[in-house]
Amino acid sequence: MSAQLLPGAPVAESVLDDVRARVARLKERGVQPSLATILVGDDDASAGYIRIKQKQAAELGFASPHRHLGGDITQADLLRVIAEFNDDKNVHGVLIQYPIPGHLDYDAALQTLDPDKDVDGMHPLNMGRLAVGLPGPLPCTPAGIEALLAFHDIPVSGREVVILGRGATLGRPLAMLLAQKRPTANAAVTVVHTGVKDWPRYTQRAEILIAAAGVPGIIKPEHVKPGAVVIGAGVRYEGRRLLPDVEESCAEVAGAITPRVGGVGPTTVAMLFRNAVVAAERAG
């Protein structure tokens, strides 16, 4: 068996086409959507991600104010910049590029961000909104996975979904999202993790398996139910080399699978801009 590939690029482009149309409507009303970014320190990878987002912002018609802060700043310095963006009515979304230097408290910084400007969807208030089904910015990678499954006509409702990984940014919010009563969700979701000795017992029965552990190569062909849909969402980097959770050989067992590169990543960035344009619509 050779699995159907589930690329993220066409999914992302579909989302961004919708964003472009919404930006155009906002501009007709005199509203310039804006996504602000904050970079702390001089990490090359983080700087590269910011450049990608700024380029995408320009292509979509967003303003993109940016603050690059030194790696030796204090927590108070960081909070001051966040407060400035919170108070700026012309800024609709704010992204604090992660990671930040170890002497700073990212969670504390996130909690000071205006939840309605939280384009990552990771503010505790937004996680609470997700938990109880209230509208608000959705975590980008989970939302991107739901969009990817829907775009490729993968049925989710009523099926057994197993997520390997319980992280606060991916596994847990994804479980809440896919369990909601909605045509593109409504699944029976099980969250398992590497602290469970017999975790393969769960993955082997999954109709849709989502790897979100951040452990390179943890999902091997013997962990996959023949014909299952496999989504590789967890990654780790070794320098600039991307190490996915899912071994490429799983494509010989799966019915459909995301590619090693270009699967969930593009959809995550697209959802960031969807959150930002929704914030602009709400504020404008």
BELBEL-V161127 format. One record per residue. N is the residue number from 0. RES is the residue in three letters. SS is DSSP state (A for helix, B for strand, O for the rest). PHI is phi as a letter, one per 30 degrees, with the letter a starting at -180 (999 if undefined). PSI is psi in degrees with one decimal (none if undefined). Layout:
# BELBEL-V161127
n=N res=RES ss=SS phi=PHI psi=PSI
n=N res=RES ss=SS phi=PHI psi=PSI
This chain:
# BELBEL-V161127
n=0 res=MET ss=O phi=999 psi=135.4
n=1 res=SER ss=O phi=c psi=120.9
n=2 res=ALA ss=O phi=d psi=149.2
n=3 res=GLN ss=B phi=d psi=132.2
n=4 res=LEU ss=B phi=d psi=142.8
n=5 res=LEU ss=O phi=c psi=76.9
n=6 res=PRO ss=O phi=d psi=149.9
n=7 res=GLY ss=O phi=d psi=-20.8
n=8 res=ALA ss=A phi=e psi=-47.7
n=9 res=PRO ss=A phi=d psi=-28.8
n=10 res=VAL ss=A phi=d psi=-48.5
n=11 res=ALA ss=A phi=d psi=-41.4
n=12 res=GLU ss=A phi=d psi=-35.9
n=13 res=SER ss=A phi=d psi=-43.9
n=14 res=VAL ss=A phi=d psi=-44.2
n=15 res=LEU ss=A phi=d psi=-29.2
n=16 res=ASP ss=A phi=d psi=-41.2
n=17 res=ASP ss=A phi=d psi=-41.0
n=18 res=VAL ss=A phi=d psi=-43.8
n=19 res=ARG ss=A phi=e psi=-43.8
n=20 res=ALA ss=A phi=d psi=-38.8
n=21 res=ARG ss=A phi=d psi=-36.7
n=22 res=VAL ss=A phi=d psi=-43.0
n=23 res=ALA ss=A phi=d psi=-41.2
n=24 res=ARG ss=A phi=d psi=-38.1
n=25 res=LEU ss=A phi=d psi=-42.9
n=26 res=LYS ss=A phi=d psi=-31.5
n=27 res=GLU ss=A phi=d psi=-26.8
n=28 res=ARG ss=O phi=c psi=3.5
n=29 res=GLY ss=O phi=i psi=17.6
n=30 res=VAL ss=O phi=c psi=122.5
n=31 res=GLN ss=O phi=c psi=104.8
n=32 res=PRO ss=O phi=d psi=146.0
n=33 res=SER ss=B phi=b psi=133.5
n=34 res=LEU ss=B phi=b psi=110.9
n=35 res=ALA ss=B phi=c psi=146.7
n=36 res=THR ss=B phi=b psi=147.7
n=37 res=ILE ss=B phi=b psi=122.7
n=38 res=LEU ss=B phi=c psi=128.3
n=39 res=VAL ss=B phi=c psi=123.0
n=40 res=GLY ss=O phi=j psi=-169.8
n=41 res=ASP ss=O phi=b psi=35.2
n=42 res=ASP ss=O phi=d psi=124.6
n=43 res=ASP ss=A phi=d psi=-42.1
n=44 res=ALA ss=A phi=d psi=-44.6
n=45 res=SER ss=A phi=d psi=-42.0
n=46 res=ALA ss=A phi=d psi=-38.0
n=47 res=GLY ss=A phi=d psi=-41.4
n=48 res=TYR ss=A phi=d psi=-39.5
n=49 res=ILE ss=A phi=d psi=-42.1
n=50 res=ARG ss=A phi=d psi=-41.5
n=51 res=ILE ss=A phi=d psi=-43.9
n=52 res=LYS ss=A phi=d psi=-36.9
n=53 res=GLN ss=A phi=d psi=-39.4
n=54 res=LYS ss=A phi=d psi=-43.4
n=55 res=GLN ss=A phi=d psi=-40.0
n=56 res=ALA ss=A phi=e psi=-45.1
n=57 res=ALA ss=A phi=d psi=-41.3
n=58 res=GLU ss=A phi=d psi=-33.2
n=59 res=LEU ss=A phi=d psi=-11.8
n=60 res=GLY ss=O phi=j psi=18.5
n=61 res=PHE ss=O phi=d psi=145.5
n=62 res=ALA ss=B phi=d psi=148.2
n=63 res=SER ss=O phi=b psi=68.5
n=64 res=PRO ss=O phi=e psi=142.8
n=65 res=HIS ss=B phi=b psi=140.8
n=66 res=ARG ss=B phi=b psi=120.8
n=67 res=HIS ss=B phi=c psi=112.4
n=68 res=LEU ss=B phi=c psi=146.6
n=69 res=GLY ss=O phi=d psi=152.5
n=70 res=GLY ss=O phi=d psi=-11.8
n=71 res=ASP ss=O phi=c psi=13.0
n=72 res=ILE ss=O phi=d psi=162.3
n=73 res=THR ss=O phi=c psi=166.5
n=74 res=GLN ss=A phi=e psi=-39.1
n=75 res=ALA ss=A phi=d psi=-38.0
n=76 res=ASP ss=A phi=d psi=-46.0
n=77 res=LEU ss=A phi=d psi=-45.2
n=78 res=LEU ss=A phi=d psi=-32.8
n=79 res=ARG ss=A phi=d psi=-41.4
n=80 res=VAL ss=A phi=d psi=-42.0
n=81 res=ILE ss=A phi=d psi=-43.0
n=82 res=ALA ss=A phi=d psi=-38.2
n=83 res=GLU ss=A phi=d psi=-43.3
n=84 res=PHE ss=A phi=d psi=-36.5
n=85 res=ASN ss=A phi=e psi=-40.5
n=86 res=ASP ss=A phi=d psi=-12.9
n=87 res=ASP ss=O phi=d psi=110.2
n=88 res=LYS ss=O phi=d psi=-16.7
n=89 res=ASN ss=O phi=d psi=-4.2
n=90 res=VAL ss=O phi=c psi=121.5
n=91 res=HIS ss=O phi=c psi=-27.7
n=92 res=GLY ss=B phi=b psi=148.8
n=93 res=VAL ss=B phi=b psi=133.5
n=94 res=LEU ss=B phi=c psi=121.5
n=95 res=ILE ss=B phi=c psi=108.8
n=96 res=GLN ss=O phi=d psi=126.6
n=97 res=TYR ss=O phi=c psi=143.2
n=98 res=PRO ss=O phi=d psi=165.0
n=99 res=ILE ss=O phi=c psi=162.6
n=100 res=PRO ss=O phi=e psi=146.0
n=101 res=GLY ss=O phi=d psi=-21.7
n=102 res=HIS ss=O phi=d psi=-5.7
n=103 res=LEU ss=O phi=c psi=151.9
n=104 res=ASP ss=O phi=c psi=101.6
n=105 res=TYR ss=A phi=d psi=-43.9
n=106 res=ASP ss=A phi=d psi=-41.1
n=107 res=ALA ss=A phi=d psi=-37.9
n=108 res=ALA ss=A phi=d psi=-43.9
n=109 res=LEU ss=A phi=e psi=-38.7
n=110 res=GLN ss=A phi=d psi=-21.0
n=111 res=THR ss=A phi=d psi=-13.3
n=112 res=LEU ss=O phi=d psi=139.5
n=113 res=ASP ss=O phi=e psi=118.8
n=114 res=PRO ss=A phi=e psi=-31.2
n=115 res=ASP ss=A phi=d psi=-12.0
n=116 res=LYS ss=A phi=c psi=5.9
n=117 res=ASP ss=B phi=d psi=88.5
n=118 res=VAL ss=O phi=d psi=-18.5
n=119 res=ASP ss=O phi=d psi=-17.9
n=120 res=GLY ss=O phi=i psi=23.8
n=121 res=MET ss=O phi=c psi=-0.8
n=122 res=HIS ss=O phi=d psi=142.2
n=123 res=PRO ss=A phi=e psi=-35.5
n=124 res=LEU ss=A phi=d psi=-39.5
n=125 res=ASN ss=A phi=d psi=-33.5
n=126 res=MET ss=A phi=d psi=-36.7
n=127 res=GLY ss=A phi=d psi=-40.9
n=128 res=ARG ss=A phi=e psi=-43.2
n=129 res=LEU ss=A phi=d psi=-43.1
n=130 res=ALA ss=A phi=d psi=-35.5
n=131 res=VAL ss=A phi=c psi=3.6
n=132 res=GLY ss=O phi=i psi=22.8
n=133 res=LEU ss=O phi=d psi=151.3
n=134 res=PRO ss=O phi=d psi=146.1
n=135 res=GLY ss=O phi=l psi=170.5
n=136 res=PRO ss=O phi=e psi=132.0
n=137 res=LEU ss=O phi=c psi=145.3
n=138 res=PRO ss=O phi=e psi=132.1
n=139 res=CYS ss=A phi=d psi=-44.3
n=140 res=THR ss=A phi=d psi=-46.4
n=141 res=PRO ss=A phi=e psi=-45.3
n=142 res=ALA ss=A phi=d psi=-37.3
n=143 res=GLY ss=A phi=d psi=-36.2
n=144 res=ILE ss=A phi=d psi=-43.0
n=145 res=GLU ss=A phi=d psi=-42.5
n=146 res=ALA ss=A phi=d psi=-39.2
n=147 res=LEU ss=A phi=d psi=-45.1
n=148 res=LEU ss=A phi=d psi=-42.3
n=149 res=ALA ss=A phi=d psi=-43.4
n=150 res=PHE ss=A phi=d psi=-40.5
n=151 res=HIS ss=O phi=d psi=14.0
n=152 res=ASP ss=O phi=h psi=40.3
n=153 res=ILE ss=O phi=d psi=113.2
n=154 res=PRO ss=O phi=d psi=135.6
n=155 res=VAL ss=O phi=c psi=-39.4
n=156 res=SER ss=O phi=e psi=126.6
n=157 res=GLY ss=O phi=i psi=-3.0
n=158 res=ARG ss=O phi=c psi=163.1
n=159 res=GLU ss=B phi=c psi=117.0
n=160 res=VAL ss=B phi=c psi=129.2
n=161 res=VAL ss=B phi=c psi=127.3
n=162 res=ILE ss=B phi=c psi=120.2
n=163 res=LEU ss=B phi=c psi=102.8
n=164 res=GLY ss=O phi=k psi=132.7
n=165 res=ARG ss=O phi=b psi=23.4
n=166 res=GLY ss=O phi=d psi=153.1
n=167 res=ALA ss=O phi=d psi=-23.6
n=168 res=THR ss=O phi=c psi=-14.2
n=169 res=LEU ss=O phi=b psi=-68.3
n=170 res=GLY ss=A phi=e psi=-51.1
n=171 res=ARG ss=A phi=d psi=-50.3
n=172 res=PRO ss=A phi=d psi=-32.4
n=173 res=LEU ss=A phi=d psi=-39.8
n=174 res=ALA ss=A phi=d psi=-43.9
n=175 res=MET ss=A phi=d psi=-39.7
n=176 res=LEU ss=A phi=d psi=-47.1
n=177 res=LEU ss=A phi=d psi=-13.3
n=178 res=ALA ss=A phi=d psi=-11.5
n=179 res=GLN ss=O phi=d psi=152.2
n=180 res=LYS ss=O phi=d psi=97.6
n=181 res=ARG ss=O phi=a psi=145.0
n=182 res=PRO ss=O phi=e psi=-33.5
n=183 res=THR ss=O phi=c psi=9.7
n=184 res=ALA ss=O phi=b psi=-124.4
n=185 res=ASN ss=O phi=i psi=35.4
n=186 res=ALA ss=O phi=c psi=164.2
n=187 res=ALA ss=B phi=d psi=106.6
n=188 res=VAL ss=B phi=c psi=130.2
n=189 res=THR ss=B phi=c psi=130.3
n=190 res=VAL ss=B phi=c psi=123.6
n=191 res=VAL ss=B phi=b psi=164.7
n=192 res=HIS ss=O phi=b psi=172.8
n=193 res=THR ss=O phi=d psi=-10.2
n=194 res=GLY ss=O phi=d psi=-6.3
n=195 res=VAL ss=O phi=c psi=117.4
n=196 res=LYS ss=O phi=e psi=-42.3
n=197 res=ASP ss=O phi=c psi=39.1
n=198 res=TRP ss=O phi=e psi=-31.1
n=199 res=PRO ss=A phi=d psi=-23.8
n=200 res=ARG ss=A phi=d psi=-31.7
n=201 res=TYR ss=A phi=d psi=-44.9
n=202 res=THR ss=A phi=d psi=-31.5
n=203 res=GLN ss=O phi=d psi=-14.2
n=204 res=ARG ss=O phi=c psi=-3.9
n=205 res=ALA ss=O phi=d psi=134.0
n=206 res=GLU ss=O phi=d psi=-32.8
n=207 res=ILE ss=B phi=b psi=118.6
n=208 res=LEU ss=B phi=c psi=125.7
n=209 res=ILE ss=B phi=c psi=115.5
n=210 res=ALA ss=B phi=d psi=116.8
n=211 res=ALA ss=O phi=b psi=34.1
n=212 res=ALA ss=O phi=c psi=-23.9
n=213 res=GLY ss=O phi=i psi=29.5
n=214 res=VAL ss=O phi=c psi=108.1
n=215 res=PRO ss=O phi=e psi=129.2
n=216 res=GLY ss=O phi=i psi=16.2
n=217 res=ILE ss=O phi=d psi=-33.3
n=218 res=ILE ss=B phi=c psi=115.2
n=219 res=LYS ss=O phi=c psi=166.6
n=220 res=PRO ss=A phi=e psi=-36.3
n=221 res=GLU ss=A phi=d psi=-10.0
n=222 res=HIS ss=A phi=c psi=-1.5
n=223 res=VAL ss=O phi=c psi=133.3
n=224 res=LYS ss=O phi=d psi=130.2
n=225 res=PRO ss=O phi=e psi=129.5
n=226 res=GLY ss=O phi=i psi=-2.6
n=227 res=ALA ss=O phi=d psi=160.5
n=228 res=VAL ss=B phi=c psi=128.1
n=229 res=VAL ss=B phi=b psi=122.3
n=230 res=ILE ss=B phi=c psi=117.4
n=231 res=GLY ss=B phi=c psi=105.3
n=232 res=ALA ss=O phi=c psi=-25.6
n=233 res=GLY ss=O phi=d psi=134.8
n=234 res=VAL ss=B phi=b psi=162.1
n=235 res=ARG ss=B phi=b psi=151.6
n=236 res=TYR ss=B phi=c psi=137.9
n=237 res=GLU ss=B phi=c psi=95.3
n=238 res=GLY ss=O phi=i psi=-122.1
n=239 res=ARG ss=O phi=c psi=0.6
n=240 res=ARG ss=B phi=d psi=126.7
n=241 res=LEU ss=B phi=d psi=128.4
n=242 res=LEU ss=B phi=c psi=103.0
n=243 res=PRO ss=B phi=d psi=160.4
n=244 res=ASP ss=O phi=d psi=-27.9
n=245 res=VAL ss=B phi=c psi=124.0
n=246 res=GLU ss=O phi=d psi=140.8
n=247 res=GLU ss=A phi=d psi=-27.8
n=248 res=SER ss=A phi=d psi=-13.5
n=249 res=CYS ss=A phi=d psi=-19.5
n=250 res=ALA ss=A phi=d psi=-20.2
n=251 res=GLU ss=A phi=d psi=-11.6
n=252 res=VAL ss=O phi=c psi=-39.8
n=253 res=ALA ss=O phi=d psi=157.0
n=254 res=GLY ss=O phi=d psi=-31.4
n=255 res=ALA ss=B phi=a psi=145.8
n=256 res=ILE ss=B phi=a psi=147.0
n=257 res=THR ss=O phi=d psi=147.7
n=258 res=PRO ss=O phi=d psi=161.7
n=259 res=ARG ss=O phi=e psi=-41.8
n=260 res=VAL ss=O phi=b psi=137.9
n=261 res=GLY ss=O phi=j psi=24.4
n=262 res=GLY ss=O phi=c psi=-92.9
n=263 res=VAL ss=A phi=d psi=-28.1
n=264 res=GLY ss=A phi=e psi=-54.1
n=265 res=PRO ss=A phi=d psi=-34.3
n=266 res=THR ss=A phi=d psi=-32.0
n=267 res=THR ss=A phi=d psi=-46.3
n=268 res=VAL ss=A phi=d psi=-40.3
n=269 res=ALA ss=A phi=d psi=-40.4
n=270 res=MET ss=A phi=d psi=-28.5
n=271 res=LEU ss=A phi=e psi=-45.7
n=272 res=PHE ss=A phi=d psi=-29.6
n=273 res=ARG ss=A phi=d psi=-43.9
n=274 res=ASN ss=A phi=e psi=-39.6
n=275 res=ALA ss=A phi=d psi=-41.2
n=276 res=VAL ss=A phi=d psi=-33.6
n=277 res=VAL ss=A phi=d psi=-41.1
n=278 res=ALA ss=A phi=d psi=-40.1
n=279 res=ALA ss=A phi=d psi=-39.7
n=280 res=GLU ss=A phi=d psi=-42.2
n=281 res=ARG ss=A phi=d psi=-39.6
n=282 res=ALA ss=A phi=d psi=-30.1
n=283 res=GLY ss=O phi=d psi=none
